[in-house]
Amino acid sequence: MHSEKLLDHFQNPRNAGELDPATVRVEVENPACGDRLRLTVRMEQGVMAEVRFQVRGCTASIAAGSALTEWLTGRRADEAAALRTEVIEEALGGLIPESKHAAVLCVDAARELARRA
């Protein structure tokens, strides 16, 4: 059902937790399913030097949050604003149709992060 990459991110999440202090904090929610993603970021010279996530949601959303932090680290706000769902899906080895909302949640969070950075 889920890919090996997705299960690896779920079972061994990267960058889980919260940064304190953080330069930027964002929280987004999927109104359809109730999944919630919080990102905390430490910016250095316009670059996301450190990114942490917390998710309340399904297996796919937790894995996607982990993959998102890996993708965001070292990137600028304009790159985050341009994130597409396909990037997260590829990082997770694909998503089944019922789990595609997890990639949308990540894109929403990245765009909100870019807006506030």
Backbone as XML, in Angstrom:
<?xml version="1.0"?>
<chain id="A" units="angstrom">
  <residue number="1" name="MET">
    <atom name="N" x="0.821" y="-1.188" z="0.000"/>
    <atom name="CA" x="0.000" y="0.000" z="0.000"/>
    <atom name="C" x="0.870" y="1.257" z="0.000"/>
  </residue>
  <residue number="2" name="HIS">
    <atom name="N" x="1.682" y="1.471" z="1.038"/>
    <atom name="CA" x="2.595" y="2.613" z="1.071"/>
    <atom name="C" x="3.976" y="2.170" z="0.596"/>
  </residue>
  <residue number="3" name="SER">
    <atom name="N" x="4.701" y="3.104" z="-0.013"/>
    <atom name="CA" x="6.042" y="2.803" z="-0.515"/>
    <atom name="C" x="7.035" y="2.628" z="0.640"/>
  </residue>
  <residue number="4" name="GLU">
    <atom name="N" x="8.172" y="2.036" z="0.319"/>
    <atom name="CA" x="9.234" y="1.874" z="1.327"/>
    <atom name="C" x="9.747" y="3.230" z="1.805"/>
  </residue>
  <residue number="5" name="LYS">
    <atom name="N" x="9.882" y="4.180" z="0.881"/>
    <atom name="CA" x="10.356" y="5.520" z="1.259"/>
    <atom name="C" x="9.390" y="6.183" z="2.236"/>
  </residue>
  <residue number="6" name="LEU">
    <atom name="N" x="8.096" y="6.084" z="1.955"/>
    <atom name="CA" x="7.106" y="6.682" z="2.847"/>
    <atom name="C" x="7.178" y="6.039" z="4.221"/>
  </residue>
  <residue number="7" name="LEU">
    <atom name="N" x="7.226" y="4.730" z="4.256"/>
    <atom name="CA" x="7.286" y="4.032" z="5.542"/>
    <atom name="C" x="8.557" y="4.366" z="6.308"/>
  </residue>
  <residue number="8" name="ASP">
    <atom name="N" x="9.664" y="4.556" z="5.597"/>
    <atom name="CA" x="10.903" y="4.938" z="6.262"/>
    <atom name="C" x="10.774" y="6.315" z="6.910"/>
  </residue>
  <residue number="9" name="HIS">
    <atom name="N" x="10.190" y="7.281" z="6.194"/>
    <atom name="CA" x="9.987" y="8.620" z="6.768"/>
    <atom name="C" x="9.018" y="8.569" z="7.950"/>
  </residue>
  <residue number="10" name="PHE">
    <atom name="N" x="8.026" y="7.686" z="7.877"/>
    <atom name="CA" x="7.066" y="7.564" z="8.969"/>
    <atom name="C" x="7.713" y="6.929" z="10.203"/>
  </residue>
  <residue number="11" name="GLN">
    <atom name="N" x="8.459" y="5.862" z="9.996"/>
    <atom name="CA" x="9.064" y="5.129" z="11.113"/>
    <atom name="C" x="10.313" y="5.810" z="11.663"/>
  </residue>
  <residue number="12" name="ASN">
    <atom name="N" x="11.000" y="6.577" z="10.829"/>
    <atom name="CA" x="12.230" y="7.268" z="11.217"/>
    <atom name="C" x="12.145" y="8.729" z="10.783"/>
  </residue>
  <residue number="13" name="PRO">
    <atom name="N" x="11.223" y="9.487" z="11.355"/>
    <atom name="CA" x="11.026" y="10.862" z="10.882"/>
    <atom name="C" x="12.276" y="11.706" z="11.070"/>
  </residue>
  <residue number="14" name="ARG">
    <atom name="N" x="12.566" y="12.484" z="10.042"/>
    <atom name="CA" x="13.699" y="13.409" z="10.091"/>
    <atom name="C" x="13.199" y="14.752" z="10.601"/>
  </residue>
  <residue number="15" name="ASN">
    <atom name="N" x="13.971" y="15.388" z="11.438"/>
    <atom name="CA" x="13.716" y="16.762" z="11.866"/>
    <atom name="C" x="12.386" y="16.934" z="12.592"/>
  </residue>
  <residue number="16" name="ALA">
    <atom name="N" x="11.973" y="15.940" z="13.344"/>
    <atom name="CA" x="10.735" y="16.050" z="14.121"/>
    <atom name="C" x="10.975" y="16.941" z="15.332"/>
  </residue>
  <residue number="17" name="GLY">
    <atom name="N" x="9.958" y="17.663" z="15.739"/>
    <atom name="CA" x="10.045" y="18.506" z="16.922"/>
    <atom name="C" x="9.820" y="19.956" z="16.586"/>
  </residue>
  <residue number="18" name="GLU">
    <atom name="N" x="10.335" y="20.803" z="17.456"/>
    <atom name="CA" x="10.107" y="22.235" z="17.306"/>
    <atom name="C" x="11.383" y="22.981" z="17.666"/>
  </residue>
  <residue number="19" name="LEU">
    <atom name="N" x="11.692" y="24.014" z="16.896"/>
    <atom name="CA" x="12.844" y="24.869" z="17.180"/>
    <atom name="C" x="12.411" y="25.994" z="18.114"/>
  </residue>
  <residue number="20" name="ASP">
    <atom name="N" x="13.227" y="26.246" z="19.107"/>
    <atom name="CA" x="12.943" y="27.359" z="20.010"/>
    <atom name="C" x="14.265" y="27.993" z="20.399"/>
  </residue>
  <residue number="21" name="PRO">
    <atom name="N" x="14.577" y="29.168" z="19.973"/>
    <atom name="CA" x="13.700" y="30.057" z="19.207"/>
    <atom name="C" x="13.726" y="29.721" z="17.724"/>
  </residue>
  <residue number="22" name="ALA">
    <atom name="N" x="12.653" y="30.104" z="17.057"/>
    <atom name="CA" x="12.554" y="29.937" z="15.613"/>
    <atom name="C" x="12.399" y="31.310" z="14.968"/>
  </residue>
  <residue number="23" name="THR">
    <atom name="N" x="12.927" y="31.448" z="13.777"/>
    <atom name="CA" x="12.765" y="32.690" z="13.028"/>
    <atom name="C" x="11.336" y="32.799" z="12.510"/>
  </residue>
  <residue number="24" name="VAL">
    <atom name="N" x="10.802" y="31.664" z="12.048"/>
    <atom name="CA" x="9.454" y="31.628" z="11.474"/>
    <atom name="C" x="8.729" y="30.392" z="11.986"/>
  </residue>
  <residue number="25" name="ARG">
    <atom name="N" x="7.450" y="30.570" z="12.292"/>
    <atom name="CA" x="6.565" y="29.456" z="12.668"/>
    <atom name="C" x="5.328" y="29.536" z="11.804"/>
  </residue>
  <residue number="26" name="VAL">
    <atom name="N" x="4.914" y="28.395" z="11.269"/>
    <atom name="CA" x="3.660" y="28.344" z="10.520"/>
    <atom name="C" x="2.906" y="27.078" z="10.909"/>
  </residue>
  <residue number="27" name="GLU">
    <atom name="N" x="1.604" y="27.161" z="10.797"/>
    <atom name="CA" x="0.763" y="25.990" z="11.025"/>
    <atom name="C" x="-0.360" y="26.023" z="10.006"/>
  </residue>
  <residue number="28" name="VAL">
    <atom name="N" x="-0.560" y="24.899" z="9.330"/>
    <atom name="CA" x="-1.632" y="24.781" z="8.348"/>
    <atom name="C" x="-2.445" y="23.530" z="8.658"/>
  </residue>
  <residue number="29" name="GLU">
    <atom name="N" x="-3.691" y="23.558" z="8.197"/>
    <atom name="CA" x="-4.585" y="22.436" z="8.450"/>
    <atom name="C" x="-5.338" y="22.094" z="7.180"/>
  </residue>
  <residue number="30" name="ASN">
    <atom name="N" x="-5.567" y="20.820" z="6.978"/>
    <atom name="CA" x="-6.405" y="20.363" z="5.885"/>
    <atom name="C" x="-7.830" y="20.308" z="6.425"/>
  </residue>
  <residue number="31" name="PRO">
    <atom name="N" x="-8.708" y="21.195" z="5.970"/>
    <atom name="CA" x="-10.054" y="21.233" z="6.532"/>
    <atom name="C" x="-10.866" y="19.971" z="6.248"/>
  </residue>
  <residue number="32" name="ALA">
    <atom name="N" x="-10.534" y="19.244" z="5.187"/>
    <atom name="CA" x="-11.296" y="18.042" z="4.836"/>
    <atom name="C" x="-11.030" y="16.880" z="5.792"/>
  </residue>
  <residue number="33" name="CYS">
    <atom name="N" x="-9.760" y="16.691" z="6.153"/>
    <atom name="CA" x="-9.424" y="15.526" z="6.988"/>
    <atom name="C" x="-8.967" y="15.908" z="8.390"/>
  </residue>
  <residue number="34" name="GLY">
    <atom name="N" x="-8.640" y="17.169" z="8.604"/>
    <atom name="CA" x="-8.222" y="17.614" z="9.933"/>
    <atom name="C" x="-6.739" y="17.468" z="10.219"/>
  </residue>
  <residue number="35" name="ASP">
    <atom name="N" x="-5.948" y="16.957" z="9.259"/>
    <atom name="CA" x="-4.506" y="16.854" z="9.480"/>
    <atom name="C" x="-3.929" y="18.256" z="9.668"/>
  </residue>
  <residue number="36" name="ARG">
    <atom name="N" x="-2.959" y="18.363" z="10.581"/>
    <atom name="CA" x="-2.351" y="19.657" z="10.902"/>
    <atom name="C" x="-0.837" y="19.524" z="10.858"/>
  </residue>
  <residue number="37" name="LEU">
    <atom name="N" x="-0.178" y="20.492" z="10.212"/>
    <atom name="CA" x="1.281" y="20.510" z="10.079"/>
    <atom name="C" x="1.814" y="21.829" z="10.605"/>
  </residue>
  <residue number="38" name="ARG">
    <atom name="N" x="2.779" y="21.747" z="11.526"/>
    <atom name="CA" x="3.458" y="22.935" z="12.049"/>
    <atom name="C" x="4.925" y="22.853" z="11.647"/>
  </residue>
  <residue number="39" name="LEU">
    <atom name="N" x="5.446" y="23.970" z="11.122"/>
    <atom name="CA" x="6.864" y="24.083" z="10.794"/>
    <atom name="C" x="7.471" y="25.191" z="11.633"/>
  </residue>
  <residue number="40" name="THR">
    <atom name="N" x="8.672" y="24.941" z="12.139"/>
    <atom name="CA" x="9.470" y="25.988" z="12.769"/>
    <atom name="C" x="10.805" y="26.008" z="12.036"/>
  </residue>
  <residue number="41" name="VAL">
    <atom name="N" x="11.261" y="27.228" z="11.746"/>
    <atom name="CA" x="12.436" y="27.390" z="10.878"/>
    <atom name="C" x="13.385" y="28.416" z="11.468"/>
  </residue>
  <residue number="42" name="ARG">
    <atom name="N" x="14.665" y="28.109" z="11.359"/>
    <atom name="CA" x="15.714" y="29.083" z="11.696"/>
    <atom name="C" x="16.350" y="29.517" z="10.390"/>
  </residue>
  <residue number="43" name="MET">
    <atom name="N" x="16.192" y="30.819" z="10.102"/>
    <atom name="CA" x="16.737" y="31.391" z="8.871"/>
    <atom name="C" x="18.111" y="31.991" z="9.143"/>
  </residue>
  <residue number="44" name="GLU">
    <atom name="N" x="19.011" y="31.832" z="8.191"/>
    <atom name="CA" x="20.332" y="32.466" z="8.234"/>
    <atom name="C" x="20.628" y="33.023" z="6.856"/>
  </residue>
  <residue number="45" name="GLN">
    <atom name="N" x="20.770" y="34.332" z="6.779"/>
    <atom name="CA" x="21.094" y="35.012" z="5.526"/>
    <atom name="C" x="20.139" y="34.613" z="4.399"/>
  </residue>
  <residue number="46" name="GLY">
    <atom name="N" x="18.852" y="34.565" z="4.704"/>
    <atom name="CA" x="17.845" y="34.274" z="3.703"/>
    <atom name="C" x="17.668" y="32.815" z="3.349"/>
  </residue>
  <residue number="47" name="VAL">
    <atom name="N" x="18.374" y="31.931" z="4.062"/>
    <atom name="CA" x="18.310" y="30.503" z="3.777"/>
    <atom name="C" x="17.771" y="29.774" z="5.011"/>
  </residue>
  <residue number="48" name="MET">
    <atom name="N" x="16.970" y="28.751" z="4.773"/>
    <atom name="CA" x="16.454" y="27.940" z="5.873"/>
    <atom name="C" x="17.564" y="27.013" z="6.355"/>
  </residue>
  <residue number="49" name="ALA">
    <atom name="N" x="18.178" y="27.400" z="7.460"/>
    <atom name="CA" x="19.317" y="26.651" z="7.978"/>
    <atom name="C" x="18.868" y="25.412" z="8.745"/>
  </residue>
  <residue number="50" name="GLU">
    <atom name="N" x="17.720" y="25.511" z="9.383"/>
    <atom name="CA" x="17.213" y="24.404" z="10.190"/>
    <atom name="C" x="15.696" y="24.429" z="10.122"/>
  </residue>
  <residue number="51" name="VAL">
    <atom name="N" x="15.094" y="23.252" z="9.932"/>
    <atom name="CA" x="13.637" y="23.145" z="9.817"/>
    <atom name="C" x="13.182" y="21.962" z="10.662"/>
  </residue>
  <residue number="52" name="ARG">
    <atom name="N" x="12.137" y="22.175" z="11.456"/>
    <atom name="CA" x="11.535" y="21.104" z="12.258"/>
    <atom name="C" x="10.038" y="21.058" z="11.965"/>
  </residue>
  <residue number="53" name="PHE">
    <atom name="N" x="9.436" y="19.887" z="12.185"/>
    <atom name="CA" x="8.003" y="19.740" z="11.923"/>
    <atom name="C" x="7.313" y="18.979" z="13.039"/>
  </residue>
  <residue number="54" name="GLN">
    <atom name="N" x="6.034" y="19.235" z="13.160"/>
    <atom name="CA" x="5.138" y="18.456" z="14.004"/>
    <atom name="C" x="3.869" y="18.244" z="13.190"/>
  </residue>
  <residue number="55" name="VAL">
    <atom name="N" x="3.353" y="17.013" z="13.212"/>
    <atom name="CA" x="2.136" y="16.689" z="12.465"/>
    <atom name="C" x="1.171" y="15.966" z="13.385"/>
  </residue>
  <residue number="56" name="ARG">
    <atom name="N" x="-0.079" y="16.373" z="13.277"/>
    <atom name="CA" x="-1.161" y="15.585" z="13.853"/>
    <atom name="C" x="-1.969" y="15.108" z="12.660"/>
  </residue>
  <residue number="57" name="GLY">
    <atom name="N" x="-1.832" y="13.812" z="12.365"/>
    <atom name="CA" x="-2.518" y="13.310" z="11.183"/>
    <atom name="C" x="-2.149" y="11.880" z="10.873"/>
  </residue>
  <residue number="58" name="CYS">
    <atom name="N" x="-2.401" y="11.518" z="9.643"/>
    <atom name="CA" x="-2.221" y="10.146" z="9.183"/>
    <atom name="C" x="-0.750" y="9.822" z="8.895"/>
  </residue>
  <residue number="59" name="THR">
    <atom name="N" x="-0.510" y="8.563" z="8.593"/>
    <atom name="CA" x="0.827" y="8.072" z="8.262"/>
    <atom name="C" x="1.458" y="8.883" z="7.134"/>
  </residue>
  <residue number="60" name="ALA">
    <atom name="N" x="0.694" y="9.116" z="6.081"/>
    <atom name="CA" x="1.229" y="9.846" z="4.924"/>
    <atom name="C" x="1.589" y="11.286" z="5.285"/>
  </residue>
  <residue number="61" name="SER">
    <atom name="N" x="0.777" y="11.941" z="6.099"/>
    <atom name="CA" x="1.068" y="13.330" z="6.474"/>
    <atom name="C" x="2.310" y="13.419" z="7.349"/>
  </residue>
  <residue number="62" name="ILE">
    <atom name="N" x="2.493" y="12.471" z="8.233"/>
    <atom name="CA" x="3.700" y="12.451" z="9.067"/>
    <atom name="C" x="4.934" y="12.244" z="8.199"/>
  </residue>
  <residue number="63" name="ALA">
    <atom name="N" x="4.870" y="11.286" z="7.299"/>
    <atom name="CA" x="5.996" y="11.030" z="6.394"/>
    <atom name="C" x="6.268" y="12.236" z="5.495"/>
  </residue>
  <residue number="64" name="ALA">
    <atom name="N" x="5.205" y="12.864" z="5.019"/>
    <atom name="CA" x="5.364" y="14.026" z="4.135"/>
    <atom name="C" x="6.010" y="15.184" z="4.885"/>
  </residue>
  <residue number="65" name="GLY">
    <atom name="N" x="5.641" y="15.392" z="6.147"/>
    <atom name="CA" x="6.273" y="16.442" z="6.946"/>
    <atom name="C" x="7.769" y="16.216" z="7.079"/>
  </residue>
  <residue number="66" name="SER">
    <atom name="N" x="8.152" y="14.972" z="7.283"/>
    <atom name="CA" x="9.564" y="14.621" z="7.375"/>
    <atom name="C" x="10.286" y="14.920" z="6.061"/>
  </residue>
  <residue number="67" name="ALA">
    <atom name="N" x="9.695" y="14.480" z="4.956"/>
    <atom name="CA" x="10.302" y="14.721" z="3.638"/>
    <atom name="C" x="10.384" y="16.215" z="3.339"/>
  </residue>
  <residue number="68" name="LEU">
    <atom name="N" x="9.361" y="16.943" z="3.744"/>
    <atom name="CA" x="9.348" y="18.390" z="3.505"/>
    <atom name="C" x="10.518" y="19.076" z="4.200"/>
  </residue>
  <residue number="69" name="THR">
    <atom name="N" x="10.814" y="18.705" z="5.428"/>
    <atom name="CA" x="11.917" y="19.358" z="6.140"/>
    <atom name="C" x="13.242" y="19.106" z="5.446"/>
  </residue>
  <residue number="70" name="GLU">
    <atom name="N" x="13.423" y="17.909" z="4.929"/>
    <atom name="CA" x="14.663" y="17.624" z="4.193"/>
    <atom name="C" x="14.755" y="18.495" z="2.942"/>
  </residue>
  <residue number="71" name="TRP">
    <atom name="N" x="13.637" y="18.651" z="2.246"/>
    <atom name="CA" x="13.633" y="19.442" z="1.024"/>
    <atom name="C" x="13.854" y="20.924" z="1.320"/>
  </residue>
  <residue number="72" name="LEU">
    <atom name="N" x="13.238" y="21.445" z="2.368"/>
    <atom name="CA" x="13.333" y="22.870" z="2.678"/>
    <atom name="C" x="14.708" y="23.297" z="3.186"/>
  </residue>
  <residue number="73" name="THR">
    <atom name="N" x="15.394" y="22.432" z="3.900"/>
    <atom name="CA" x="16.678" y="22.796" z="4.498"/>
    <atom name="C" x="17.672" y="23.206" z="3.411"/>
  </residue>
  <residue number="74" name="GLY">
    <atom name="N" x="18.216" y="24.410" z="3.580"/>
    <atom name="CA" x="19.174" y="24.948" z="2.624"/>
    <atom name="C" x="18.553" y="25.747" z="1.492"/>
  </residue>
  <residue number="75" name="ARG">
    <atom name="N" x="17.231" y="25.888" z="1.512"/>
    <atom name="CA" x="16.547" y="26.619" z="0.437"/>
    <atom name="C" x="16.100" y="28.001" z="0.909"/>
  </residue>
  <residue number="76" name="ARG">
    <atom name="N" x="15.814" y="28.864" z="-0.078"/>
    <atom name="CA" x="15.319" y="30.217" z="0.184"/>
    <atom name="C" x="13.789" y="30.231" z="0.147"/>
  </residue>
  <residue number="77" name="ALA">
    <atom name="N" x="13.217" y="31.315" z="0.625"/>
    <atom name="CA" x="11.760" y="31.452" z="0.669"/>
    <atom name="C" x="11.137" y="31.359" z="-0.714"/>
  </residue>
  <residue number="78" name="ASP">
    <atom name="N" x="11.782" y="31.946" z="-1.728"/>
    <atom name="CA" x="11.204" y="31.898" z="-3.071"/>
    <atom name="C" x="11.151" y="30.464" z="-3.603"/>
  </residue>
  <residue number="79" name="GLU">
    <atom name="N" x="12.103" y="29.644" z="-3.210"/>
    <atom name="CA" x="12.073" y="28.236" z="-3.607"/>
    <atom name="C" x="10.933" y="27.510" z="-2.905"/>
  </residue>
  <residue number="80" name="ALA">
    <atom name="N" x="10.720" y="27.825" z="-1.631"/>
    <atom name="CA" x="9.616" y="27.213" z="-0.886"/>
    <atom name="C" x="8.284" y="27.582" z="-1.519"/>
  </residue>
  <residue number="81" name="ALA">
    <atom name="N" x="8.150" y="28.822" z="-1.951"/>
    <atom name="CA" x="6.903" y="29.280" z="-2.565"/>
    <atom name="C" x="6.596" y="28.528" z="-3.858"/>
  </residue>
  <residue number="82" name="ALA">
    <atom name="N" x="7.622" y="28.025" z="-4.515"/>
    <atom name="CA" x="7.449" y="27.332" z="-5.793"/>
    <atom name="C" x="7.299" y="25.819" z="-5.647"/>
  </residue>
  <residue number="83" name="LEU">
    <atom name="N" x="7.296" y="25.307" z="-4.420"/>
    <atom name="CA" x="7.173" y="23.858" z="-4.206"/>
    <atom name="C" x="5.893" y="23.324" z="-4.839"/>
  </residue>
  <residue number="84" name="ARG">
    <atom name="N" x="6.010" y="22.162" z="-5.462"/>
    <atom name="CA" x="4.857" y="21.495" z="-6.076"/>
    <atom name="C" x="4.630" y="20.144" z="-5.405"/>
  </residue>
  <residue number="85" name="THR">
    <atom name="N" x="3.408" y="19.688" z="-5.427"/>
    <atom name="CA" x="3.063" y="18.429" z="-4.769"/>
    <atom name="C" x="3.876" y="17.261" z="-5.315"/>
  </residue>
  <residue number="86" name="GLU">
    <atom name="N" x="4.219" y="17.314" z="-6.593"/>
    <atom name="CA" x="4.968" y="16.219" z="-7.206"/>
    <atom name="C" x="6.323" y="16.004" z="-6.540"/>
  </residue>
  <residue number="87" name="VAL">
    <atom name="N" x="6.923" y="17.070" z="-6.020"/>
    <atom name="CA" x="8.228" y="16.963" z="-5.353"/>
    <atom name="C" x="8.091" y="16.114" z="-4.089"/>
  </residue>
  <residue number="88" name="ILE">
    <atom name="N" x="7.051" y="16.375" z="-3.307"/>
    <atom name="CA" x="6.834" y="15.605" z="-2.081"/>
    <atom name="C" x="6.462" y="14.169" z="-2.427"/>
  </residue>
  <residue number="89" name="GLU">
    <atom name="N" x="5.593" y="13.999" z="-3.404"/>
    <atom name="CA" x="5.213" y="12.645" z="-3.811"/>
    <atom name="C" x="6.436" y="11.841" z="-4.247"/>
  </residue>
  <residue number="90" name="GLU">
    <atom name="N" x="7.310" y="12.450" z="-5.018"/>
    <atom name="CA" x="8.525" y="11.757" z="-5.468"/>
    <atom name="C" x="9.427" y="11.417" z="-4.285"/>
  </residue>
  <residue number="91" name="ALA">
    <atom name="N" x="9.569" y="12.336" z="-3.345"/>
    <atom name="CA" x="10.412" y="12.094" z="-2.176"/>
    <atom name="C" x="9.898" y="10.926" z="-1.344"/>
  </residue>
  <residue number="92" name="LEU">
    <atom name="N" x="8.600" y="10.664" z="-1.443"/>
    <atom name="CA" x="7.993" y="9.572" z="-0.674"/>
    <atom name="C" x="7.804" y="8.301" z="-1.493"/>
  </residue>
  <residue number="93" name="GLY">
    <atom name="N" x="8.293" y="8.298" z="-2.715"/>
    <atom name="CA" x="8.134" y="7.113" z="-3.560"/>
    <atom name="C" x="6.715" y="6.941" z="-4.062"/>
  </residue>
  <residue number="94" name="GLY">
    <atom name="N" x="5.979" y="8.050" z="-4.116"/>
    <atom name="CA" x="4.604" y="8.023" z="-4.597"/>
    <atom name="C" x="3.609" y="8.020" z="-3.453"/>
  </residue>
  <residue number="95" name="LEU">
    <atom name="N" x="2.407" y="8.469" z="-3.760"/>
    <atom name="CA" x="1.313" y="8.469" z="-2.784"/>
    <atom name="C" x="0.082" y="7.846" z="-3.433"/>
  </residue>
  <residue number="96" name="ILE">
    <atom name="N" x="-0.618" y="7.029" z="-2.682"/>
    <atom name="CA" x="-1.870" y="6.477" z="-3.172"/>
    <atom name="C" x="-2.891" y="7.618" z="-3.233"/>
  </residue>
  <residue number="97" name="PRO">
    <atom name="N" x="-3.905" y="7.499" z="-4.060"/>
    <atom name="CA" x="-4.862" y="8.599" z="-4.213"/>
    <atom name="C" x="-5.441" y="9.106" z="-2.887"/>
  </residue>
  <residue number="98" name="GLU">
    <atom name="N" x="-5.725" y="8.236" z="-1.970"/>
    <atom name="CA" x="-6.302" y="8.627" z="-0.680"/>
    <atom name="C" x="-5.326" y="9.422" z="0.191"/>
  </residue>
  <residue number="99" name="SER">
    <atom name="N" x="-4.052" y="9.417" z="-0.154"/>
    <atom name="CA" x="-3.032" y="10.090" z="0.665"/>
    <atom name="C" x="-2.443" y="11.331" z="-0.003"/>
  </residue>
  <residue number="100" name="LYS">
    <atom name="N" x="-2.904" y="11.687" z="-1.163"/>
    <atom name="CA" x="-2.347" y="12.840" z="-1.878"/>
    <atom name="C" x="-2.546" y="14.147" z="-1.105"/>
  </residue>
  <residue number="101" name="HIS">
    <atom name="N" x="-3.510" y="14.173" z="-0.210"/>
    <atom name="CA" x="-3.730" y="15.373" z="0.604"/>
    <atom name="C" x="-2.495" y="15.727" z="1.428"/>
  </residue>
  <residue number="102" name="ALA">
    <atom name="N" x="-1.656" y="14.744" z="1.741"/>
    <atom name="CA" x="-0.447" y="14.991" z="2.540"/>
    <atom name="C" x="0.518" y="15.910" z="1.789"/>
  </residue>
  <residue number="103" name="ALA">
    <atom name="N" x="0.653" y="15.706" z="0.490"/>
    <atom name="CA" x="1.530" y="16.569" z="-0.313"/>
    <atom name="C" x="0.943" y="17.969" z="-0.433"/>
  </residue>
  <residue number="104" name="VAL">
    <atom name="N" x="-0.368" y="18.074" z="-0.521"/>
    <atom name="CA" x="-1.028" y="19.383" z="-0.586"/>
    <atom name="C" x="-0.795" y="20.142" z="0.717"/>
  </residue>
  <residue number="105" name="LEU">
    <atom name="N" x="-0.881" y="19.452" z="1.839"/>
    <atom name="CA" x="-0.626" y="20.068" z="3.139"/>
    <atom name="C" x="0.790" y="20.641" z="3.196"/>
  </residue>
  <residue number="106" name="CYS">
    <atom name="N" x="1.754" y="19.911" z="2.666"/>
    <atom name="CA" x="3.142" y="20.382" z="2.642"/>
    <atom name="C" x="3.300" y="21.621" z="1.767"/>
  </residue>
  <residue number="107" name="VAL">
    <atom name="N" x="2.671" y="21.631" z="0.613"/>
    <atom name="CA" x="2.749" y="22.796" z="-0.274"/>
    <atom name="C" x="2.111" y="24.001" z="0.400"/>
  </residue>
  <residue number="108" name="ASP">
    <atom name="N" x="0.975" y="23.805" z="1.048"/>
    <atom name="CA" x="0.329" y="24.905" z="1.773"/>
    <atom name="C" x="1.260" y="25.469" z="2.841"/>
  </residue>
  <residue number="109" name="ALA">
    <atom name="N" x="1.924" y="24.583" z="3.584"/>
    <atom name="CA" x="2.848" y="25.021" z="4.636"/>
    <atom name="C" x="4.049" y="25.752" z="4.050"/>
  </residue>
  <residue number="110" name="ALA">
    <atom name="N" x="4.600" y="25.239" z="2.967"/>
    <atom name="CA" x="5.764" y="25.875" z="2.336"/>
    <atom name="C" x="5.415" y="27.261" z="1.817"/>
  </residue>
  <residue number="111" name="ARG">
    <atom name="N" x="4.242" y="27.412" z="1.238"/>
    <atom name="CA" x="3.827" y="28.729" z="0.726"/>
    <atom name="C" x="3.593" y="29.718" z="1.866"/>
  </residue>
  <residue number="112" name="GLU">
    <atom name="N" x="2.999" y="29.246" z="2.946"/>
    <atom name="CA" x="2.797" y="30.119" z="4.108"/>
    <atom name="C" x="4.143" y="30.501" z="4.717"/>
  </residue>
  <residue number="113" name="LEU">
    <atom name="N" x="5.047" y="29.562" z="4.769"/>
    <atom name="CA" x="6.393" y="29.832" z="5.268"/>
    <atom name="C" x="7.080" y="30.901" z="4.404"/>
  </residue>
  <residue number="114" name="ALA">
    <atom name="N" x="6.987" y="30.762" z="3.113"/>
    <atom name="CA" x="7.603" y="31.720" z="2.183"/>
    <atom name="C" x="6.990" y="33.105" z="2.371"/>
  </residue>
  <residue number="115" name="ARG">
    <atom name="N" x="5.704" y="33.159" z="2.606"/>
    <atom name="CA" x="5.017" y="34.444" z="2.798"/>
    <atom name="C" x="5.502" y="35.152" z="4.048"/>
  </residue>
  <residue number="116" name="ARG">
    <atom name="N" x="5.824" y="34.384" z="5.084"/>
    <atom name="CA" x="6.235" y="34.975" z="6.372"/>
    <atom name="C" x="7.737" y="35.156" z="6.511"/>
  </residue>
  <residue number="117" name="ALA">
    <atom name="N" x="8.515" y="34.519" z="5.665"/>
    <atom name="CA" x="9.976" y="34.560" z="5.809"/>
    <atom name="C" x="10.542" y="35.918" z="5.432"/>
  </residue>
</chain>
